[in-house]
Amino acid sequence: MIVKVKVKPNAKKEEIKELGKDYYEIRVTVVPEKGKANKKVIEILSKHLKVPKSRIKLIRGETSREKLFEIDM
């Protein structure tokens, strides 16, 4: 399953919104440096979709706000 995510780093609170089928907006409180925001996004996706973090892989957009994740269900 491929999921598209729009990331908003440095937010006041963490939240996830479903914008469409397999399309999410995720706000994280961490800064986007050294992959910290990406790790937090994976953690939030993991909790929301109820899959282990090890099954979520960033496939595109490491330094972009628009990211694509592959999730093994």
N, CA and C of each residue as an Amber inpcrd file, in Angstrom:
protein
   219
   0.8440000  -1.1690000   0.0000000   0.0000000   0.0000000   0.0000000
   0.8980000   1.2440000   0.0000000   0.5940000   2.1940000  -0.8670000
   1.3380000   3.4450000  -0.9460000   0.4890000   4.5500000  -0.3250000
   1.1080000   5.3280000   0.5630000   0.4100000   6.4100000   1.2490000
   1.1450000   7.7150000   0.9690000   0.3990000   8.7430000   0.6020000
   0.9710000  10.0690000   0.3800000   0.7370000  10.8970000   1.6320000
   1.7760000  11.5990000   2.0680000   1.6940000  12.3690000   3.3070000
   2.2090000  13.7860000   3.0750000   1.4490000  14.7550000   3.5530000
   1.8840000  16.1460000   3.5520000   2.2850000  16.4610000   4.9900000
   3.5400000  16.8280000   5.1940000   4.0680000  17.0200000   6.5510000
   4.1620000  18.5000000   6.8820000   3.7370000  18.8390000   8.0830000
   3.8660000  20.2030000   8.5970000   4.7300000  20.1350000   9.8640000
   6.0340000  20.3840000   9.7340000   6.9180000  20.3370000  10.9120000
   6.7650000  21.5910000  11.7700000   7.3120000  21.5320000  12.9870000
   7.2990000  22.6580000  13.9260000   5.8970000  23.1010000  14.3130000
   4.9530000  22.1860000  14.3320000   3.5810000  22.5200000  14.7080000
   3.4680000  22.6350000  16.2290000   2.4030000  23.2460000  16.6950000
   2.1980000  23.3690000  18.1390000   1.7910000  22.0480000  18.7740000
   1.0430000  21.2250000  18.0120000   0.6610000  19.9110000  18.5260000
   0.7000000  18.8950000  17.3930000   0.8350000  17.6410000  17.7730000
   0.8830000  16.5710000  16.7740000  -0.5190000  16.0940000  16.4670000
  -0.7980000  15.9580000  15.1570000  -2.1000000  15.4420000  14.7490000
  -2.0040000  14.8830000  13.3410000  -2.9890000  14.0530000  13.0260000
  -3.0670000  13.4620000  11.6930000  -4.4760000  13.6900000  11.1590000
  -4.5540000  14.1310000   9.8980000  -5.8470000  14.3510000   9.2370000
  -5.8570000  13.5330000   7.9590000  -6.9690000  12.8840000   7.7080000
  -7.1110000  12.1460000   6.4500000  -7.7270000  13.1050000   5.4310000
  -6.9670000  13.4100000   4.3730000  -7.4360000  14.3410000   3.3490000
  -8.1340000  13.6240000   2.2060000  -7.8900000  12.3390000   2.0810000
  -8.4820000  11.5340000   1.0240000  -8.0690000  10.0960000   1.2180000
  -8.4030000   9.2550000   0.2490000  -8.0090000   7.8540000   0.3540000
  -6.4850000   7.7540000   0.2240000  -5.8340000   7.2230000   1.2330000
  -4.3820000   7.0700000   1.2820000  -3.6390000   8.3980000   1.1510000
  -4.2200000   9.4840000   1.6420000  -3.5810000  10.8000000   1.6210000
  -3.8190000  11.4660000   2.9690000  -2.7290000  11.8020000   3.6640000
  -2.8160000  12.3400000   5.0220000  -2.0390000  13.6410000   5.1500000
  -2.4640000  14.4690000   6.1010000  -1.6790000  15.6220000   6.5220000
  -1.2830000  15.3340000   7.9620000   0.0030000  15.3670000   8.2290000
   0.4990000  15.0670000   9.5700000   1.2830000  16.2690000  10.0810000
   0.9040000  16.7460000  11.2420000   1.6230000  17.8400000  11.9060000
   2.4890000  17.2390000  13.0070000   3.7560000  17.6340000  13.0280000
   4.6830000  17.1470000  14.0520000   5.3390000  18.3350000  14.7420000
   5.6950000  18.1400000  16.0010000   6.2650000  19.2280000  16.7890000
   7.7810000  19.3250000  16.6370000   8.4040000  18.3450000  16.0280000
   9.8680000  18.3610000  15.9040000  10.3040000  19.1520000  14.6770000
  11.5820000  19.5480000  14.6990000  12.1480000  20.3070000  13.5830000
  12.5840000  19.3530000  12.4690000  12.5380000  19.8170000  11.2220000
  12.9000000  18.9410000  10.1050000  14.4060000  18.9000000   9.8440000
  15.1560000  18.3640000  10.7960000  16.5940000  18.2420000  10.5790000
  17.0750000  16.8550000  10.9800000  17.9920000  16.3250000  10.1960000
  18.5970000  15.0030000  10.4260000  17.5600000  13.8770000  10.5120000
  16.4490000  14.0180000   9.7850000  15.4560000  12.9530000   9.7330000
  14.5480000  12.8310000  10.9480000  14.6160000  13.7940000  11.8750000
  13.7900000  13.7210000  13.0920000  12.3040000  13.7640000  12.7580000
  11.9120000  14.6570000  11.8580000  10.4980000  14.7790000  11.4990000
  10.0130000  13.5180000  10.7810000  10.8550000  12.9430000   9.9280000
  10.4760000  11.7130000   9.2230000  10.2330000  10.5710000  10.1970000
  11.0850000  10.4490000  11.2080000  10.9120000   9.3920000  12.2170000
   9.6050000   9.5870000  12.9760000   9.2900000  10.8280000  13.2980000
   8.0540000  11.1200000  14.0240000   6.8310000  10.8280000  13.1540000
   6.9170000  11.1380000  11.8570000   5.8220000  10.8620000  10.9430000
   5.5730000   9.3560000  10.8680000   6.6400000   8.5780000  10.7950000
   6.5110000   7.1170000  10.7560000   5.8630000   6.6140000  12.0460000
   6.2510000   7.1850000  13.1700000   5.6700000   6.7950000  14.4620000
   4.1640000   7.0960000  14.5000000   3.7650000   8.2630000  14.0320000
   2.3520000   8.6530000  14.0320000   1.5490000   7.7790000  13.0650000
   2.1010000   7.5460000  11.8720000   1.4280000   6.6680000  10.9030000
   1.2580000   5.2640000  11.4680000   2.2840000   4.7800000  12.1470000
   2.2580000   3.4440000  12.7370000   1.1070000   3.3060000  13.7310000
   0.9500000   4.2950000  14.5990000  -0.1290000   4.2620000  15.5830000
  -1.4980000   4.3770000  14.9130000  -1.6100000   5.2690000  13.9380000
  -2.8990000   5.5030000  13.2710000  -3.3570000   4.2850000  12.4640000
  -2.4310000   3.6680000  11.7330000  -2.7880000   2.5350000  10.8780000
  -2.6600000   1.1840000  11.5840000  -2.1440000   1.2100000  12.8070000
  -1.9800000  -0.0030000  13.6260000  -1.0910000  -1.0470000  12.9410000
   0.0700000  -0.5880000  12.4610000   1.0850000  -1.4770000  11.8880000
   2.4180000  -1.1520000  12.5560000   3.3150000  -2.1300000  12.6470000
   4.6220000  -1.8620000  13.2490000   5.4170000  -0.8450000  12.4220000
   6.2410000  -0.0500000  13.1110000   7.0540000   0.9590000  12.4300000
   7.9870000   0.3240000  11.4030000   8.4070000  -0.9040000  11.6510000
   9.3300000  -1.5870000  10.7450000   8.6950000  -1.8940000   9.3800000
   7.3850000  -1.8250000   9.2900000   6.6880000  -2.1050000   8.0240000
   6.4000000  -0.8450000   7.2170000   6.8500000   0.3040000   7.7190000
   6.6400000   1.5740000   7.0230000   7.9800000   2.0630000   6.4960000
   8.0160000   2.3190000   5.1970000   9.2740000   2.7040000   4.5490000
   9.0540000   3.9680000   3.7190000   9.9120000   4.9610000   3.9250000
   9.8710000   6.1870000   3.1420000  10.4820000   5.9030000   1.7720000
   9.6920000   6.0900000   0.7080000  10.2250000   5.7830000  -0.6230000
  10.5090000   7.0340000  -1.4490000   9.9030000   8.1660000  -1.0980000
  10.1940000   9.4050000  -1.8310000   9.8920000  10.6120000  -0.9650000
  10.7380000  11.6540000  -1.0630000  10.4730000  12.9140000  -0.3830000
  11.1680000  13.0750000   0.9480000  12.3750000  12.5470000   1.0670000
  13.0810000  12.6180000   2.3440000  13.2480000  14.0500000   2.8460000
  13.5070000  15.0050000   1.9430000  13.6970000  16.3980000   2.3560000
  12.5330000  17.2920000   1.9370000  11.4830000  16.7050000   1.4160000
  10.3220000  17.4600000   0.9480000   9.1830000  17.3610000   1.9650000
   8.2260000  18.2560000   1.8600000   7.0450000  18.1650000   2.7320000
   6.0470000  17.1470000   2.2090000   6.1030000  16.8700000   0.9120000
   5.2560000  15.8360000   0.3000000   6.0490000  14.5360000   0.2720000
   5.5630000  13.5150000   0.9390000   6.2890000  12.2550000   1.0580000
   5.4280000  11.0720000   0.6150000   6.0910000  10.0350000   0.1490000
   5.4140000   8.7890000  -0.1890000   5.9760000   7.6870000   0.7000000
   5.0800000   6.9640000   1.3320000   5.4660000   5.8440000   2.1930000
   4.8890000   4.5610000   1.6420000   5.6750000   3.4860000   1.7330000
   5.1950000   2.1630000   1.3780000   4.9290000   1.4310000   2.6880000
   3.7420000   0.8370000   2.7930000   3.3580000   0.1540000   4.0230000
   3.0140000  -1.2990000   3.7060000   3.7210000  -2.2150000   4.3560000
   3.4230000  -3.6470000   4.2140000   2.3470000  -4.0090000   5.2190000
   1.1760000  -4.3480000   4.7280000   0.0570000  -4.6960000   5.6170000
   0.0510000  -6.1420000   5.9670000
